[in-house]
């Protein structure tokens, strides 16, 4: 059974860097894409970026200058760093696995972590 | 950038009703569209990929259709466990729709 678990600090100071880790169990990284998605309290979903098991990344252009995603396959982890955070970055952060559909194309998130609330506040 | 617009933003319906949610893309996206269901305090769940492919374990009362710019998610006979917020998602450049909250009357 594929399981994803986010971990990291629940409180980050403004202007600092938010760092989260997602630990994968029950599967390997190969042939899938590994994503970060967030949801501000009471609001909708925002895709942040993803990393392929080879290490290639793709980020949301609106956050591209602030975001870094990395993968550590021996540790079964991938990570998110978001720099220069503000209160607008307060959200539940989800990690998720995405598969690419050969039937019609596109990336689809089939497994998600439970999410971790990160609050940006001094 | 492609924008995804969902309507309605909320719907209240009775058990057994047919519920239809629409999603419109600002530019054609072929069939690169997913539907997710999210219940309060939980992660979203993938219901449909590639506009119309039902995921394993998802009840057959859920169906998706459309291509290009206009898509629909239909719940043929609403059940009590179908409450939650439904999001469409453009599966190649990644914007999500704003969500449709489904409530049971």
Interface residues (C-beta under 8 A of the other chain):
Chain A: X44 X45 X46 X47 X60 X61 X94 X96 X101 X103 X104 X105 X106 X107 X108 X109 X110 X112 X113 X114 X115
Chain B: X1 X30 X31 X32 X33 X34 X36 X38 X42 X43 X44 X45 X46 X49 X50 X51 X53 X55 X87 X89 X91 X92 X94 X95 X96 X97 X98 X99
